[in-house]
Amino acid sequence: MAEAEENPPEPSKPASWRGRLSIWTVLLALVVYFAFFLGALAVTGRAVVLPDRLTFEIQNRLDEALGSDRRVALGQARLIVGRDGVPRLVLRDVGLQDNNAGQIANLNEVALRFSPLALASGQIRLVSGEISGAQMTLRRDVEGALTLTRPAGGEVTTISSVGEFNTAFEALFALPILSELSALRLSELTLAIEDARSGRLWQATNASADILRTEAGLEAALRTDIFNGTDALAWLEVTLDTGPEASFGAIIRDFPAQDIALQAPSLSFLDLVDAPVSGSFRALVSDQGEIDQVAAVLTIAAGEFRPRAEVDPLPFDDAELYLRYVPQSDLLTIDQIAVQTPEFKLVGTGSTFISGYAAGWPVEWVGQLQLIEGELGDTGVLANPVSIDDARADVRLRLDPFSLDIGQLTATLEETSVAVTGQVSAGNDGWSIDLDAQVPKTSPTDVLAFWPVDQVRGLRTWLEANVLEGELTNGQAAVRYSTLGSPEFGFSFDFDEAS
C-alpha cells in the first residue's frame, strides 16, 4: 500500500503544440496544393483523366439521377478547370440507353458544369453543358408522326403533334438532374431524316443547337446544313419557345420548293415549282398544343413552273409569297403574291380553302384572287405592252392531274372590262388551254391592243384601217390551245356608230 503511494502513476502528457501544429500544417499544405493544382489546370487548360473506379462511380450517380428507365455508359471521364476557375467534368464516348428501346444516342463528348450547392448536399444538378458529336435518326411515317430511333434501330418515342413535342421537351428538362440547367449547347450533330410519306432521305450535317431556360419557359434553336441527295446544299434554322405564348419557327435558305411541299401540307402546291426557296415560318401554338396559325414569307429564286414532267416548263425570274394559314378552317390567306416572268409581271392577293384531300394530303383548293397590278410585256405576241387593272377571279386548283378552273374572272384591260371563264390544264399530252371571254363594250383601239399580231392578220389589218371611231359591242372571244396542235382564236363583235 505504501509502495503504491510511493510510486503514483504519472499523469498523461497533453499533446504538444508542436504535434497540433504539424497536423494543421499538413492539412493546410494539402489545401494549398489542391488550390495550386486547380490554378495550374486553369492557367494551362490541361485535363486530368479520372481513374476507372471514379469514372464508374460517376456513371452510377448519373444513372441514379436519370431514373430507372435510362442508363449511361461512359468511356472516359476528365476534369478540366477553365480560366474562370470553375471545374468541368468532361465525358467521352457516352452512350445514352433506354431500358426498353436500347441505345438512344451516341455522344462523342459531353462537358458538364454542376451546381456546387447541390453537390454539397449529395445531389447532382447540372447548371450548363456542352454536347458534341451526337448521331440520331428521325423518321416520319405516312401519317406525319415523328419517331426518334436509336442508332442500332428500334423506336424510342413517337410524337404526333407540336403539343406532344412541347410536353416531352418540358418533361425532359423537368428531370431532377436537369431542373437547374440554364444553358445547353450541342455541336457537330448528325441527324438522318427518313420520310416514309415521300420516300425521301435528308441528312442534317454539322448541326448545332442551343437550349436556354428563361423565366417564361424553354427556348431552343437548331441550325444545320441540309443535304437532300442533290448537288444543292440547303440551310435551316428551327426555333422553339415553350413560354406562355408558345411558338415555333423556321428560317430556310435555298430549299427546293418540292421539299417544302413534302413537309408542309398547306404548301403542297409548291410541288408544281422547280426552284430554290428562302424565307421564314412562324407558328403559334394554343394551350391545347395545337397550331393556331402559321405565317410564312417566301422568296422564290429563278426557276420553272412545271406541273408534270411531260409538259414544257414555264420559266419565271422570281416570285414572293406572304401567307397565313389557319389549320382549323383550312383557310390559306395570300396577303401578297408577286411574280415576274419574261412575259408578264403581277402583284395580287387572295384567300383559298383546302377543298380536297388524298391520303390526308391537300390536292385541291378553291378561292378568290385579286390582281392589284399586272402588265403583259413586249413578247412579240401583242403589238405593245398592256396593263391590267383590278382583276378578280374565282378559281379552283387541282394538283394531280394539274388543272386551274376559272369560274369567273373579271378584269379591266386598259379601259375595257372583260369577263373570262375556262380552264388551263396539263396532262400526258402537254398543256391545254380553253378560255372564253365576253366584252360588253370596247373601242377599236383596245381590241387591237389585245389582238395577237400574227393571228387573223387580214381582219386585223382591215379593222385597223377602216374602223377608226365608234364602239364594238357584244364582243365574244375564244382561245383554244393544245401542245399537240396549233393555237386557235375566235372573235365576234357588233359595230355601234363605227366610222
Secondary structure, 3 states (H helix, E strand, C coil): CHHHHHCCCCCCCCCCHHHHHHHHHHHHHHHHHHHHHHHHHHHHCCEEECCHHHHHHHHHHHHHHHCCCEEEECCEEEEEECCCCCEEEEEEEEEEEECCCEEEEEEEEEEEEECHHHHHCCCCCEEEEEEECCEEEEEECCCCCEEEECCCCCEEEEECCHHHHHHHHHHHCCCHHHCCCCEEEEEEEEEEEEECCCCEEEEEEEEEEEEEECCCCEEEEEEEEEECCCCCEEEEEEEEECCCCCEEEEEEEEEEHHHHHHHCHHHHHHHHEECEEEEEEEEEECCCCCEEEEEEEEEECCEEECCCCCCCCEEECEEEEEEEEECCCCEEEEEEEEEECCCEEEEEEEEEEEEEEECCEEEEEEEEEEEEEEEECCCCCCCCCEEEEEEEEEEEEECCCEEEEEEEEEEEECCEEEEEEEEEEEECCEEEEEEEEEEEEECHHHHHHCCCCCCCHHHHHHHHHHCCCCEEEEEEEEEEEECCCCCEEEEEEEEECCC
